[in-house]
């Protein structure tokens, strides 16, 4: 009975998947691997007996509230999968290499590892805000192809970074597992080979239950109430999904990457006639045919039987993700199982009846795969009779701000993190090719920085390049004369212009120091300016400035900050005063 558990927590699902599968390949026969994405952390319970492996040290502030007292945490030190960089190893010495990653921190880390190991070349960090150095021979990226700049340069995608061997040693030591280092190093090398060339599956027949636990257990954790739908587009989707959930027929969901198809599939299961049964999912992308076949249908070998997902999901739901990536040679076998309600295990001779509700997903319209002869027509007609599309984030503008607030408050527990209205408007201009998942990853990254207010400078730097130009174009540098005079008149109607200006100056200085203020600190700063206000007087002045949108007044830990409009108001006043003094 396996009772040693390593819980792996990360922001990025791709990185979480990679290192979880790596650990299964290294120690799947010795320990249970339990991956948890930060966005699902609030729905999980971690015991003090588990070892918690953090995907990065900087996420610890977000994770800390969910960890029991005394639990052992280990920071995942990251290395490169050198099995994937053969082209670089064979290249003549002295090549100039541009390294592209999603953040400056990650780029610098990748360069450091390359310089320490493949020291024969010269490495340069890619920064979208600066020109690319001349005479670049290769571009290296750890799984971030979408960030690679356009051009004719040779690109080597070395895949997502992996756990460093020293972290694996640390995990074994923490668990008290006795394993000779050379044997552990051999397992480590095996895991790198298995992760290369898209073969990222570590399904081991003798430990198949680990695979079902790895893919999410047998429970669907999301319900329709969890889906944020303020937009008409998303409400239309929920209306259809609720109707289809009540049927027992196959349902196909398609939409761009990161739009929430997996959440909707789980919600449909939890609102279906088979909600009391198990929920399992499998992803067909980048999986060898023999592995997928074994996972779906199970195997028989030397008198032993190993059930597949159809059997394990019997009486419940099986969600087959990215069904368009299912090899054509398996599509016929899948159709036969669905039509006959029975399966044959690999090497098996007797049919096994199964009753499973099927939900499938794809990133594109499945009919396009049919037209390209990549998907069987008969399977398409069977699966896609009941279909709906999930809209991209760009078509859900009314959902944008509610999504942000829900993530910050419910998932990341950062109610104190302020997003000024001008930043909301600016973020809406970003195309969000990764949709809701990309939005969550960006917010998680910012939340880990423990700043009080989101600014352009805090965004992942691959986003800043696109948004800086839009920011300059969309945010005025000064107010018009009429706007300035109107605000002055509104403030003077309450009879405290000079005090209001001093209050704004206090908050302006605080923003430059990346600090939000409560009323006690503001009173102290005003007293330093020889301005004494009672609690009621200060509250009254803050309320007026908030109504005029010159301040962002928030309760509790969030504190109050000056708004972009307040900054423009002060900047315009300063410019005007300089002109008056110069006359």
C-alpha positions in Angstrom: 0.0 0.0 0.0 1.6 3.3 -1.1 1.2 5.8 1.6 4.0 8.3 0.8 2.6 11.3 -1.0 4.3 14.1 -2.9 1.9 17.0 -3.7 3.2 19.2 -6.6 1.8 22.7 -6.8 2.4 25.1 -9.8 0.9 28.0 -11.6 1.3 26.7 -15.2 -0.6 23.6 -16.1 2.0 22.6 -18.7 4.9 22.7 -16.3 2.8 21.0 -13.6 2.0 18.2 -16.1 5.7 17.8 -17.1 7.2 17.5 -13.6 4.4 15.4 -12.4 4.9 12.9 -15.2 8.7 13.1 -14.6 8.2 12.1 -11.0 5.9 9.3 -11.9 8.6 8.0 -14.3 11.2 8.3 -11.5 9.3 7.0 -8.5 5.8 5.9 -9.6 6.3 2.5 -8.0 7.3 4.0 -4.7 5.2 7.1 -4.0 1.9 8.7 -5.0 2.2 11.9 -7.1 -0.6 14.4 -6.5 -0.5 17.5 -8.9 -2.5 20.5 -8.0 -2.8 23.7 -10.0 -3.0 26.9 -8.0 -6.4 27.7 -9.4 -7.7 24.4 -7.9 -5.8 24.8 -4.5 -8.8 26.1 -2.6 -10.7 22.9 -3.5 -8.1 20.5 -2.2 -7.0 19.4 1.3 -3.4 18.9 2.1 -2.3 16.8 5.1 0.7 17.4 7.2 2.1 14.0 6.3 2.6 15.0 2.6 5.7 16.5 1.0 4.8 19.6 -0.9 6.9 20.4 -4.0 6.5 24.0 -5.1 7.0 24.6 -8.8 8.8 27.9 -7.9 9.7 29.5 -4.6 8.0 32.8 -5.4 4.5 31.1 -5.3 5.0 30.3 -1.6 3.0 33.4 -0.4 0.0 32.2 -2.4 0.3 28.6 -1.2 1.0 29.3 2.4 -2.6 29.8 3.6 -3.6 26.3 2.3 -0.7 24.4 4.0 -1.1 22.8 7.4 1.3 23.8 10.1 4.6 21.9 10.0 4.2 20.4 6.5 7.5 20.0 4.7 7.9 22.1 1.5 10.6 21.7 -1.1 11.4 24.3 -3.8 11.6 22.7 -7.3 15.0 23.5 -8.8 14.7 23.4 -12.5 17.0 22.0 -15.1 16.9 21.4 -18.8 16.1 18.2 -20.7 19.3 17.8 -22.5 17.9 14.9 -24.5 16.1 17.7 -26.5 19.2 19.8 -27.3 21.2 17.5 -29.5 21.3 20.1 -32.3 23.0 22.5 -30.0 25.4 19.9 -28.7 26.4 19.1 -32.3 26.9 22.7 -33.3 30.4 24.2 -33.7 31.6 26.1 -30.7 31.1 29.8 -30.2 27.5 30.0 -31.6 25.4 33.0 -30.5 22.2 31.8 -28.9 19.0 33.9 -28.1 17.1 32.4 -25.2 13.3 33.1 -25.1 11.2 32.4 -22.1 8.0 33.9 -20.5 9.5 36.1 -17.8 12.9 37.8 -17.2 13.5 35.6 -14.1 12.9 32.4 -16.1 15.0 33.6 -19.0 17.9 34.3 -16.7 17.6 30.9 -15.0 17.6 29.1 -18.3 20.7 31.0 -19.4 22.5 30.3 -16.2 21.9 26.5 -16.6 23.0 26.6 -20.2 26.2 28.5 -19.4 27.0 26.1 -16.6 26.6 23.0 -18.8 26.7 23.8 -22.5 29.5 26.4 -22.0 30.8 26.3 -25.5 28.3 29.0 -26.8 27.3 32.6 -26.1 23.9 33.2 -24.7 21.7 36.3 -24.8 18.4 37.0 -23.1 15.5 37.9 -25.3 13.7 41.1 -24.2 10.7 42.2 -26.4 11.5 45.8 -25.5 15.0 45.9 -26.9 16.5 45.1 -30.3 17.6 41.5 -31.0 21.5 41.3 -31.0 23.0 40.8 -34.5 24.5 37.6 -35.7 22.2 35.2 -33.7 22.7 31.6 -34.9 20.0 29.9 -32.9 17.0 30.6 -30.8 16.4 28.3 -27.8 13.0 28.2 -26.0 11.8 25.9 -23.2 8.3 25.2 -24.6 7.4 28.9 -25.3 7.2 28.8 -29.1 4.4 31.4 -29.1 6.9 34.0 -27.7 9.6 33.4 -30.3 10.1 36.6 -32.5 9.4 36.3 -36.2 12.3 35.8 -38.5 14.3 33.1 -40.4 16.5 32.0 -37.4 16.8 28.4 -36.5 14.7 27.6 -33.4 15.4 24.7 -30.9 12.4 24.0 -28.6 13.9 22.1 -25.7 10.5 21.5 -24.1 9.4 22.6 -20.7 12.1 22.6 -18.0 12.3 19.6 -15.8 13.1 18.9 -12.1 16.9 19.1 -11.4 18.4 15.9 -10.1 19.3 17.6 -6.8 15.6 18.2 -6.2 14.8 14.5 -6.8 17.5 13.6 -4.2 16.0 16.0 -1.8 12.5 14.5 -2.2 13.8 11.0 -1.6 15.6 12.1 1.5 12.6 13.9 2.9 10.5 10.8 2.4 13.1 8.6 4.0 13.3 6.4 0.8 16.4 4.3 0.7 17.7 4.3 -2.9 21.3 4.3 -4.1 22.2 7.5 -5.9 23.4 5.8 -9.1 20.1 3.9 -9.3 18.1 7.1 -8.8 20.3 8.8 -11.4 19.5 6.0 -13.9 15.8 6.5 -13.3 16.2 10.2 -13.7 17.8 9.7 -17.1 15.0 7.4 -18.1 12.5 10.1 -17.2 14.3 12.6 -19.5 14.2 10.2 -22.4 10.6 9.5 -21.8 9.7 13.2 -21.7 11.5 13.9 -24.9 9.9 13.8 -28.4 6.4 14.4 -27.1 6.3 11.1 -25.2 5.1 12.5 -21.9 3.1 9.6 -20.6 4.3 7.3 -17.8 1.3 4.9 -17.6 2.6 1.8 -16.0 0.2 -1.2 -16.2 1.1 -2.5 -12.7 0.3 0.9 -11.1 -2.6 2.0 -13.3 -4.5 3.4 -10.4 -1.8 6.1 -10.1 -2.8 7.2 -13.6 -6.4 7.7 -12.7 -5.3 9.6 -9.6 -2.9 11.7 -11.8 -5.6 12.6 -14.3 -7.8 14.1 -11.6 -9.1 11.1 -9.6 -12.7 10.0 -10.1 -14.4 13.3 -9.2 -15.6 16.3 -11.2 -14.8 19.3 -9.1 -16.6 22.0 -11.0 -20.3 22.9 -11.2 -22.3 25.3 -13.4 -22.4 27.8 -10.5 -18.6 28.0 -10.8 -18.8 29.3 -14.3 -18.6 33.1 -14.6 -21.2 34.3 -17.1 -22.1 37.9 -17.2 -21.8 38.1 -21.0 -24.6 37.1 -23.3 -22.2 34.8 -25.2 -21.4 32.8 -22.1 -25.0 32.7 -20.8 -26.0 31.2 -24.2 -23.3 28.5 -23.7 -24.6 27.7 -20.2 -28.2 27.5 -21.4 -27.2 24.9 -24.0 -24.8 23.0 -21.7 -27.4 22.7 -18.9 -29.9 21.2 -21.5 -27.4 18.7 -22.9 -26.1 17.7 -19.4 -29.5 16.1 -18.7 -29.2 13.7 -21.7 -27.1 10.5 -21.8 -26.0 11.1 -25.4 -22.4 12.0 -26.3 -21.6 15.8 -26.3 -18.8 17.6 -28.1 -17.4 20.9 -26.8 -15.0 22.9 -28.9 -13.3 26.2 -28.5 -9.8 27.8 -28.4 -7.2 26.7 -26.0 -7.9 27.9 -22.4 -11.5 28.8 -22.9 -12.8 26.5 -20.1 -13.9 23.3 -21.9 -12.6 21.1 -19.1 -14.6 23.1 -16.5 -17.8 22.8 -18.5 -17.3 19.1 -19.1 -17.0 18.6 -15.3 -20.0 20.8 -14.7 -22.1 18.8 -17.2 -21.2 15.6 -15.4 -22.2 17.0 -12.0 -25.6 18.0 -13.5 -26.2 14.7 -15.3 -28.1 11.5 -14.6 -24.7 9.8 -13.9 -23.4 12.4 -11.5 -23.1 9.8 -8.7 -20.7 7.8 -10.9 -17.0 8.4 -11.5 -15.6 11.2 -13.8 -12.4 10.5 -15.7 -10.6 12.3 -18.4 -7.8 11.6 -20.9 -6.0 13.9 -23.3 -5.2 12.6 -26.7 -2.6 15.2 -27.6 1.0 14.2 -28.1 0.3 10.6 -27.0 1.6 7.5 -28.8 -1.2 5.3 -30.2 -0.2 2.2 -28.1 -0.3 4.3 -24.9 -3.7 5.7 -25.7 -5.1 2.3 -26.6 -3.8 0.8 -23.4 -5.3 3.7 -21.3 -8.7 3.6 -23.0 -9.2 -0.2 -23.2 -6.9 -1.8 -20.7 -4.7 -4.9 -21.1 -4.4 -8.5 -20.2 -1.0 -10.0 -19.7 0.2 -13.3 -18.2 -3.0 -14.0 -16.4 -3.3 -10.4 -15.0 -5.9 -7.8 -16.0 -5.4 -4.1 -16.0 -8.6 -2.1 -16.6 -8.7 0.9 -18.9 -10.6 4.1 -18.6 -13.8 2.8 -20.1 -14.0 0.2 -17.3 -12.9 2.6 -14.6 -15.5 5.2 -15.7 -18.3 2.6 -15.9 -21.6 4.1 -14.6 -20.2 7.7 -15.0 -18.5 10.0 -17.5 -15.4 9.7 -19.6 -14.1 13.0 -21.1 -11.8 12.5 -24.1 -10.0 15.8 -24.5 -8.5 16.9 -27.9 -10.3 14.1 -29.6 -9.1 15.4 -33.0 -5.6 14.2 -32.0 -6.8 10.6 -31.6 -5.0 8.5 -34.2 -7.2 7.4 -37.1 -6.2 3.8 -36.4 -7.9 4.1 -33.0 -11.0 5.9 -34.1 -12.6 2.8 -35.5 -12.1 0.9 -32.3 -13.5 3.8 -30.3 -16.6 3.9 -32.5 -17.1 0.2 -32.1 -16.9 0.5 -28.3 -19.4 3.3 -28.3 -21.9 1.7 -30.6 -21.8 -1.8 -29.0 -21.5 -0.7 -25.4 -18.6 -3.1 -24.8 -14.8 -3.2 -25.1 -12.1 -5.7 -25.5 -8.9 -5.3 -23.6 -5.6 -5.5 -25.4 -4.8 -9.3 -25.7 -8.2 -9.9 -24.2 -10.7 -12.4 -25.8 -14.0 -11.7 -23.9 -16.1 -8.6 -24.4 -16.6 -6.4 -21.3 -19.9 -4.5 -21.1 -19.5 -0.8 -20.2 -22.1 2.0 -19.7 -20.3 5.3 -20.0 -21.4 8.8 -20.8 -19.0 10.3 -23.3 -18.0 14.0 -23.5 -15.3 15.0 -26.1 -13.5 18.3 -26.6 -11.3 19.9 -29.3 -9.7 23.2 -29.9 -11.1 23.5 -33.4 -14.3 22.6 -35.2 -14.2 18.9 -35.6 -15.9 19.1 -39.0 -12.7 20.7 -40.4 -10.7 17.6 -39.4 -13.3 15.5 -41.3 -12.9 17.6 -44.4 -9.1 17.1 -44.2 -9.6 13.3 -43.9 -8.0 13.4 -40.4 -11.2 12.2 -38.6 -13.7 9.5 -39.6 -17.1 10.7 -40.7 -19.0 8.0 -39.0 -17.3 8.8 -35.6 -17.9 12.5 -36.2 -21.6 11.9 -36.7 -21.8 9.8 -33.6 -19.9 12.2 -31.3 -20.9 15.6 -32.7 -24.6 15.4 -33.0 -24.8 17.5 -29.8 -22.2 20.2 -30.1 -21.6 23.7 -28.7 -18.7 26.2 -28.9 -17.1 28.0 -26.0 -16.4 31.6 -26.9 -12.9 33.1 -26.6 -12.2 35.7 -23.9 -12.2 38.4 -26.6 -15.9 37.8 -27.1 -16.7 37.9 -23.4 -15.9 41.5 -22.5 -18.6 41.7 -19.8 -16.9 38.7 -18.1 -13.4 40.2 -18.0 -13.5 42.2 -14.8 -15.6 39.6 -12.9 -13.1 36.9 -13.9 -10.3 39.0 -12.6 -12.0 39.7 -9.3 -13.0 36.0 -8.8 -9.5 34.8 -9.4 -7.9 37.3 -7.1 -10.4 36.8 -4.3 -11.6 33.2 -4.4 -8.6 31.4 -6.0 -5.6 33.5 -5.1 -6.9 35.1 -1.9 -5.5 38.5 -2.9 -8.4 40.8 -2.0 -5.8 43.5 -1.2 -4.5 43.6 -4.8 -5.8 46.7 -6.5 -6.4 46.9 -10.3 -7.0 50.5 -11.4 -9.7 51.1 -14.0 -7.2 52.3 -16.6 -5.3 49.0 -16.1 -8.5 47.0 -16.6 -9.1 48.9 -19.9 -5.5 48.3 -20.9 -5.6 44.6 -20.2 -8.8 44.3 -22.3 -6.7 45.5 -25.3 -4.4 42.5 -25.0 -5.5 39.7 -27.4 -5.3 36.9 -24.7 -4.4 34.0 -27.2 -4.4 31.6 -24.2 -7.8 32.9 -23.1 -9.0 32.4 -19.5 -6.1 30.1 -18.6 -3.6 32.8 -19.8 -5.4 35.4 -17.8 -5.3 33.3 -14.7 -1.6 32.5 -15.1 -0.8 36.2 -15.5 -2.8 37.1 -12.4 -1.1 34.3 -10.5 2.3 35.6 -11.5 1.5 39.1 -10.4 -0.2 37.9 -7.1 3.1 36.2 -6.2 5.0 39.4 -6.3 3.1 40.7 -3.2 2.6 44.2 -4.7 -0.4 46.2 -3.7 -1.5 47.4 -7.1 -1.2 46.0 -10.6 0.8 48.2 -13.0 2.1 47.8 -16.5 5.6 47.1 -15.1 4.4 44.1 -13.1 2.9 42.2 -16.1 4.8 39.2 -17.5 7.3 40.9 -19.9 6.0 39.0 -23.0 2.7 40.9 -22.5 4.3 44.3 -21.8 5.7 44.6 -25.3 2.3 44.5 -26.8 0.7 46.7 -24.2 3.2 49.5 -23.8 2.4 51.1 -27.1 -1.3 50.8 -26.4 -0.8 52.3 -22.9 1.0 55.3 -24.3 -1.7 55.8 -26.9 -4.7 55.3 -24.6 -3.6 57.1 -21.5 -3.4 60.9 -21.8 -0.4 62.7 -20.2 -2.4 65.6 -19.0 -6.0 66.8 -18.5 -7.7 69.4 -20.7 -8.2 72.8 -19.2 -12.0 72.2 -18.9 -11.6 68.9 -17.2 -9.2 70.4 -14.7 -11.4 73.4 -13.9 -14.5 71.2 -13.5 -12.7 69.0 -10.9 -11.5 72.1 -9.0 -15.0 73.5 -8.9 -16.4 70.2 -7.6 -13.8 70.0 -4.9 -14.2 73.7 -3.9 -18.0 73.2 -3.5 -17.0 71.2 -0.3 -14.7 74.0 0.8 -11.3 72.1 1.2 -9.3 72.4 -2.0 -5.9 72.7 -0.4 -6.5 69.8 2.0 -7.7 67.7 -0.9 -4.5 68.5 -2.9 -2.4 67.5 0.1 -4.3 64.2 0.5 -3.7 63.4 -3.2 0.0 64.3 -2.8 0.3 61.8 0.1 -1.2 59.0 -2.0 0.8 60.0 -5.1 4.0 59.6 -3.0 2.7 56.3 -1.7 2.1 55.0 -5.2 5.7 55.8 -6.2 6.7 53.7 -3.2 4.3 50.9 -4.3 2.3 51.4 -1.0 -1.4 51.8 -0.3 -2.5 53.7 2.8 -5.2 53.4 5.5 -6.6 56.6 7.1 -4.3 56.4 10.2 -1.2 56.7 8.0 -2.8 59.5 5.9 -3.5 61.5 9.0 0.1 61.1 10.2 1.4 62.2 6.7 -0.9 65.2 6.8 0.2 66.2 10.3 3.7 66.3 8.9 2.4 68.9 6.5 0.8 70.8 9.4 -2.7 69.7 8.5 -4.8 68.2 11.3 -8.1 66.5 10.5 -10.5 64.5 12.6 -11.4 61.0 11.6 -14.8 62.2 10.3 -13.3 65.1 8.4 -10.7 62.8 6.7 -13.4 60.2 5.8 -15.6 63.0 4.3 -12.7 64.3 2.1 -11.8 60.8 1.0 -15.4 60.0 0.0 -15.5 63.1 -2.2 -12.2 62.3 -3.9 -13.4 58.8 -4.4 -16.7 60.0 -6.0 -14.7 62.2 -8.3 -12.6 59.1 -9.2 -9.4 60.7 -8.1 -8.8 58.0 -5.5 -9.4 54.2 -5.4 -10.9 53.9 -1.8 -11.0 50.3 -0.6 -11.7 48.8 2.8 -9.6 46.5 4.9 -6.1 45.4 3.9 -6.4 46.8 0.4 -6.0 50.4 1.6 -6.5 53.4 -0.7 -4.4 54.4 -3.7 -4.5 57.4 -6.1 -6.1 56.6 -9.4 -4.7 57.4 -12.8 -7.2 60.2 -13.0 -5.9 61.6 -9.7 -2.3 61.4 -11.1 -3.3 63.3 -14.2 -5.1 65.9 -12.1 -1.9 66.6 -10.0 0.4 66.5 -13.0 -1.8 69.0 -14.9 -1.9 71.3 -11.8 1.9 71.1 -11.5 2.4 72.0 -15.1 0.0 74.9 -14.9 1.6 76.2 -11.7 5.1 76.1 -13.4 3.7 78.1 -16.3 2.2 80.7 -13.9 5.4 81.1 -12.0 7.4 81.5 -15.2 5.3 84.4 -16.4 
